[in-house]
Amino acid sequence: MTHDEEESGGDADPPPLSPEARGESGDADDFFTRLRTAETGALVFVREVAVSLSVVVAIGLLLYLVSGVWPPMVAVESGSMEPHMERGDLVFISDPDRFSPEYAVEQTGVVPVEVGEERGYRTLGGNGSVVVYDPPSRFGSPIIHRAHFWVEEGENWYSEANPDYVNADNCAELDNCPAPHAGFITKGDANSQYDQASDIAEPVKKEWIEGVAHIRVPYLGYVRLKLAGLFLSTPVDTPASVDEPSSVGESSAVDESSAVDESPSVGESPSVDGPASIVDSEPLRFESTRETLLEVRTLDTGGNATVETTFGPRLAGA
């Protein structure tokens, strides 16, 4: 071997490594290349699922950064906010302080109805803020209702209340009056009374408010309701007047006098006697899982009574 050949051999680049020599790194590169370029087969499905999940995660992260709460959406499961919010709507919410105006109640981020009327602040078809709140003593879904006014601890709020929304002649006859603590007096737009006057909740503390509603998307919430298995459930958190047909071409309004006081036990049928009536039974609750076994409305149609049940987590009830 000549001197020139020795120098040439010494400066030559080493031969490329085989795929076997590259080991796992080569295998990984080869897999991702095939995943990226595949046009048929299982790899296409894997790629589409990965892209879809990435988009969902990105959208969820963006909504969280904007809203400041998680989850940033709730599905409406009852009709007490109609016509401004209906069952099956998907409602976007935010942290109360995130977009609150300067005239909101101090340190709450919530604008009551009376202030909203003065300032022209409207949310979801009405004056003031719509809040999602969940009292600590409550099991099941939170409540989504409109904040009407703020009361201080010990306040006699009867004089401030709209007389159409209370079933009392004075504070002594009114539930939660004087106020047991400071908080908001709330009401569903379709309900006949304040929540605090109808045994739904005490005045709503700031700490109980999980978010303030801003935008609703009709029907999209049905996806969430279906996944939760609640198409047949009747929320028990916001009572309102109910009309059910008693016969073909005829309807009968149901009031407190026609409601049955005691709901039937699971597995038993209620006794049927008299005109048509509705039974909204109390749920059997499981505190550890926040799931609810619900007895759905029992309809007495003059001799035929049925009890349906459903099991599953509950969502935001209006």
C-alpha positions as CSV (number, residue, x, y, z in Angstrom):
1,M,0.0,0.0,0.0
2,T,1.4,3.3,-1.0
3,H,1.7,6.4,1.2
4,D,-1.1,8.1,-0.7
5,E,-3.4,5.2,-0.2
6,E,-2.7,5.1,3.5
7,E,-3.6,8.8,3.8
8,S,-6.7,8.3,1.7
9,G,-7.8,5.4,3.8
10,G,-7.2,7.3,7.0
11,D,-9.4,10.2,5.9
12,A,-12.3,8.2,4.5
13,D,-15.7,8.5,6.2
14,P,-16.9,5.4,8.2
15,P,-19.6,3.3,6.4
16,P,-23.2,4.1,7.3
17,L,-24.7,2.0,10.1
18,S,-27.3,-0.6,9.2
19,P,-30.9,-0.4,10.5
20,E,-30.0,-3.2,13.0
21,A,-27.0,-1.2,14.3
22,R,-29.2,1.9,14.7
23,G,-31.5,-0.1,17.0
24,E,-34.7,1.4,18.4
25,S,-34.0,4.9,17.1
26,G,-34.2,3.7,13.6
27,D,-37.3,1.7,14.3
28,A,-39.1,4.7,15.8
29,D,-38.1,6.9,12.9
30,D,-39.4,4.3,10.5
31,F,-42.7,4.0,12.4
32,F,-43.4,7.7,12.4
33,T,-42.5,7.9,8.8
34,R,-45.0,5.2,7.9
35,L,-47.6,6.8,10.2
36,R,-47.2,10.1,8.5
37,T,-47.3,8.8,5.0
38,A,-49.7,5.9,5.2
39,E,-52.8,6.1,3.0
40,T,-54.6,2.9,3.9
41,G,-54.8,0.5,6.8
42,A,-54.7,0.7,10.6
43,L,-52.0,3.4,10.6
44,V,-54.4,5.8,8.9
45,F,-57.0,5.2,11.7
46,V,-54.3,5.7,14.4
47,R,-53.2,8.9,12.8
48,E,-56.8,10.3,12.5
49,V,-57.5,9.5,16.2
50,A,-54.3,11.1,17.3
51,V,-55.0,14.3,15.3
52,S,-58.6,14.5,16.6
53,L,-57.5,14.1,20.2
54,S,-54.8,16.7,19.7
55,V,-57.4,19.2,18.4
56,V,-59.8,18.4,21.3
57,V,-57.0,18.9,23.9
58,A,-55.9,22.1,22.2
59,I,-59.5,23.5,22.2
60,G,-60.0,22.5,25.8
61,L,-56.8,24.2,26.8
62,L,-57.7,27.3,25.0
63,L,-61.2,27.4,26.6
64,Y,-59.6,27.0,30.0
65,L,-57.1,29.8,29.5
66,V,-59.9,32.1,28.3
67,S,-62.6,31.1,30.9
68,G,-60.5,30.4,33.9
69,V,-62.7,27.4,35.0
70,W,-62.8,23.7,34.2
71,P,-65.0,22.5,32.7
72,P,-65.8,25.7,30.8
73,M,-69.1,24.3,29.6
74,V,-72.2,22.9,31.2
75,A,-75.2,21.1,29.7
76,V,-78.7,22.3,30.8
77,E,-80.8,19.5,32.0
78,S,-84.1,21.2,33.0
79,G,-86.4,24.0,31.8
80,S,-86.5,26.5,34.7
81,M,-84.5,29.1,32.6
82,E,-86.8,28.9,29.6
83,P,-87.2,30.6,27.2
84,H,-83.7,32.1,27.5
85,M,-82.1,28.7,28.1
86,E,-83.6,25.3,27.3
87,R,-82.9,21.7,28.1
88,G,-80.1,20.4,25.9
89,D,-78.3,23.7,25.6
90,L,-74.6,23.8,26.0
91,V,-73.6,26.9,28.0
92,F,-70.1,28.4,28.1
93,I,-69.1,29.8,31.5
94,S,-66.2,31.7,33.0
95,D,-64.7,32.6,36.3
96,P,-66.9,35.3,37.9
97,D,-64.0,37.7,38.0
98,R,-62.7,37.1,34.5
99,F,-65.0,39.5,32.6
100,S,-66.9,41.2,35.4
101,P,-67.8,44.9,34.9
102,E,-66.8,47.5,37.5
103,Y,-70.4,47.8,38.8
104,A,-70.6,44.1,39.8
105,V,-71.2,43.3,43.5
106,E,-67.9,43.8,45.2
107,Q,-65.5,40.8,45.2
108,T,-68.1,38.6,43.4
109,G,-68.0,39.5,39.8
110,V,-71.8,39.1,39.6
111,V,-74.2,41.8,38.4
112,P,-77.7,41.5,40.0
113,V,-80.9,42.0,37.9
114,E,-81.6,45.5,39.3
115,V,-78.1,46.8,38.6
116,G,-78.1,45.2,35.2
117,E,-81.4,47.0,34.4
118,E,-79.9,50.3,35.4
119,R,-76.6,49.8,33.5
120,G,-78.0,47.9,30.5
121,Y,-76.0,44.8,31.4
122,R,-77.8,41.7,29.9
123,T,-77.0,38.0,29.8
124,L,-78.8,35.3,28.0
125,G,-82.0,37.3,27.3
126,G,-82.4,39.0,30.7
127,N,-80.9,41.7,32.9
128,G,-78.0,40.8,35.2
129,S,-75.7,37.7,35.5
130,V,-76.7,34.1,35.2
131,V,-74.6,32.1,37.7
132,V,-73.8,28.4,38.2
133,Y,-73.7,27.6,41.9
134,D,-73.4,24.5,44.0
135,P,-74.1,24.7,47.7
136,P,-71.9,22.4,49.8
137,S,-74.9,20.6,51.3
138,R,-76.2,19.7,47.9
139,F,-75.6,16.4,46.0
140,G,-75.9,16.0,42.2
141,S,-75.7,18.7,39.6
142,P,-75.1,22.4,40.2
143,I,-77.9,25.0,39.6
144,I,-77.8,27.6,36.9
145,H,-80.1,30.6,37.7
146,R,-80.1,34.4,37.5
147,A,-78.9,36.5,40.4
148,H,-81.6,39.0,41.4
149,F,-80.1,40.9,44.3
150,W,-77.6,40.7,47.2
151,V,-78.5,40.5,50.8
152,E,-76.4,40.9,54.0
153,E,-76.4,38.5,56.9
154,G,-79.5,39.1,59.1
155,E,-81.2,41.4,56.5
156,N,-85.0,41.5,56.2
157,W,-85.1,41.2,52.4
158,Y,-88.9,40.8,52.1
159,S,-89.3,44.5,51.3
160,E,-86.7,44.3,48.5
161,A,-88.2,41.1,46.9
162,N,-90.6,41.2,44.1
163,P,-94.0,40.3,45.7
164,D,-94.8,38.1,42.6
165,Y,-91.8,35.8,43.5
166,V,-92.6,35.1,47.1
167,N,-95.5,33.3,48.7
168,A,-95.5,35.2,52.0
169,D,-97.0,38.3,53.5
170,N,-93.9,39.2,55.7
171,C,-90.4,38.2,56.5
172,A,-91.5,35.8,59.2
173,E,-93.5,33.7,56.7
174,L,-90.7,33.8,54.1
175,D,-88.0,31.1,54.0
176,N,-84.4,32.3,54.7
177,C,-85.7,35.6,56.0
178,P,-83.9,37.2,57.8
179,A,-81.0,36.1,55.7
180,P,-78.9,33.4,57.5
181,H,-75.8,34.8,55.8
182,A,-74.8,37.2,53.0
183,G,-75.4,36.1,49.5
184,F,-77.4,36.4,46.3
185,I,-81.2,35.8,46.0
186,T,-81.6,33.8,42.8
187,K,-84.4,32.5,40.5
188,G,-84.9,30.5,37.4
189,D,-86.4,32.7,34.7
190,A,-89.3,30.3,34.2
191,N,-89.8,29.6,38.0
192,S,-92.6,31.3,39.9
193,Q,-90.5,31.9,43.1
194,Y,-87.0,32.8,44.2
195,D,-84.8,29.8,45.0
196,Q,-84.5,31.0,48.6
197,A,-88.3,31.2,48.9
198,S,-89.0,27.7,47.6
199,D,-86.6,25.6,49.6
200,I,-84.1,25.2,46.7
201,A,-81.1,27.0,48.3
202,E,-80.1,29.5,51.0
203,P,-78.7,32.9,49.8
204,V,-75.9,32.0,47.4
205,K,-72.5,32.7,48.8
206,K,-69.6,33.9,46.6
207,E,-67.8,30.6,47.4
208,W,-70.6,28.6,46.0
209,I,-70.5,30.2,42.5
210,E,-68.6,28.1,40.0
211,G,-69.0,30.3,37.0
212,V,-71.0,33.0,35.2
213,A,-72.8,32.0,32.0
214,H,-72.2,33.9,28.8
215,I,-73.2,32.0,25.6
216,R,-75.4,29.1,24.9
217,V,-75.4,26.7,22.0
218,P,-78.7,25.0,21.4
219,Y,-79.0,21.2,21.3
220,L,-75.3,20.5,21.7
221,G,-75.8,19.7,25.3
222,Y,-77.9,16.7,24.4
223,V,-74.7,14.8,23.6
224,R,-73.5,15.2,27.2
225,L,-77.0,14.4,28.5
226,K,-77.1,11.2,26.5
227,L,-73.7,10.1,27.7
228,A,-74.9,10.6,31.2
229,G,-78.0,8.6,30.6
230,L,-80.4,11.4,31.6
231,F,-82.8,11.6,28.8
232,L,-85.6,10.2,31.0
233,S,-84.6,11.9,34.3
234,T,-86.6,14.8,35.9
235,P,-84.4,17.2,37.8
236,V,-85.7,17.8,41.3
237,D,-83.7,20.9,42.1
238,T,-85.9,23.6,40.5
239,P,-89.6,22.9,41.0
240,A,-92.0,24.6,38.5
241,S,-95.6,24.2,37.5
242,V,-96.2,21.2,35.3
243,D,-98.9,20.3,32.9
244,E,-99.6,16.8,31.8
245,P,-102.4,15.4,29.6
246,S,-105.1,13.6,31.5
247,S,-106.8,12.3,28.4
248,V,-106.7,12.7,24.6
249,G,-107.4,16.4,23.7
250,E,-107.6,17.4,27.3
251,S,-105.0,18.7,29.8
252,S,-104.9,19.2,33.5
253,A,-102.7,21.6,35.4
254,V,-100.9,20.1,38.3
255,D,-100.5,22.1,41.5
256,E,-99.4,21.4,45.1
257,S,-102.8,20.0,46.1
258,S,-102.7,17.3,43.4
259,A,-99.1,16.1,44.2
260,V,-98.6,12.9,46.1
261,D,-96.8,13.5,49.4
262,E,-94.9,10.3,49.6
263,S,-93.0,8.9,46.7
264,P,-93.1,5.1,46.0
265,S,-90.3,2.8,47.1
266,V,-88.1,1.4,44.4
267,G,-89.7,-1.7,42.9
268,E,-93.2,-0.7,44.1
269,S,-96.0,0.9,42.2
270,P,-98.0,3.7,43.8
271,S,-101.6,3.4,44.5
272,V,-103.7,5.0,41.8
273,D,-106.9,6.9,42.7
274,G,-108.4,10.1,41.5
275,P,-107.5,12.5,38.7
276,A,-104.2,12.6,36.9
277,S,-101.2,13.7,39.0
278,I,-97.4,13.8,38.9
279,V,-95.0,12.4,41.5
280,D,-91.5,13.9,41.4
281,S,-89.7,11.5,43.9
282,E,-86.7,12.4,46.0
283,P,-83.5,10.8,44.6
284,L,-81.5,8.2,46.4
285,R,-78.1,9.8,46.6
286,F,-74.6,8.3,46.8
287,E,-72.3,10.9,48.3
288,S,-69.0,9.2,47.5
289,T,-69.6,9.1,43.8
290,R,-72.0,12.1,43.3
291,E,-74.2,9.8,41.3
292,T,-78.0,9.7,41.7
293,L,-80.5,7.0,41.4
294,L,-83.6,8.8,40.2
295,E,-87.2,7.8,40.2
296,V,-88.7,9.5,37.1
297,R,-92.1,11.1,37.2
298,T,-95.0,8.8,38.0
299,L,-98.0,9.6,35.8
300,D,-101.4,8.6,37.1
301,T,-103.8,8.5,34.1
302,G,-106.9,7.1,35.8
303,G,-105.8,3.6,36.6
304,N,-102.4,3.1,35.0
305,A,-99.3,4.1,36.9
306,T,-95.7,3.5,35.9
307,V,-92.4,4.2,37.6
308,E,-89.2,4.5,35.5
309,T,-85.7,4.7,37.0
310,T,-82.3,5.8,35.6
311,F,-78.8,5.7,37.1
312,G,-76.0,8.1,36.3
313,P,-74.2,11.3,37.1
314,R,-76.2,14.5,36.9
315,L,-75.3,17.7,35.1
316,A,-76.0,21.4,35.6
317,G,-79.7,21.8,36.3
318,A,-81.6,24.9,35.4
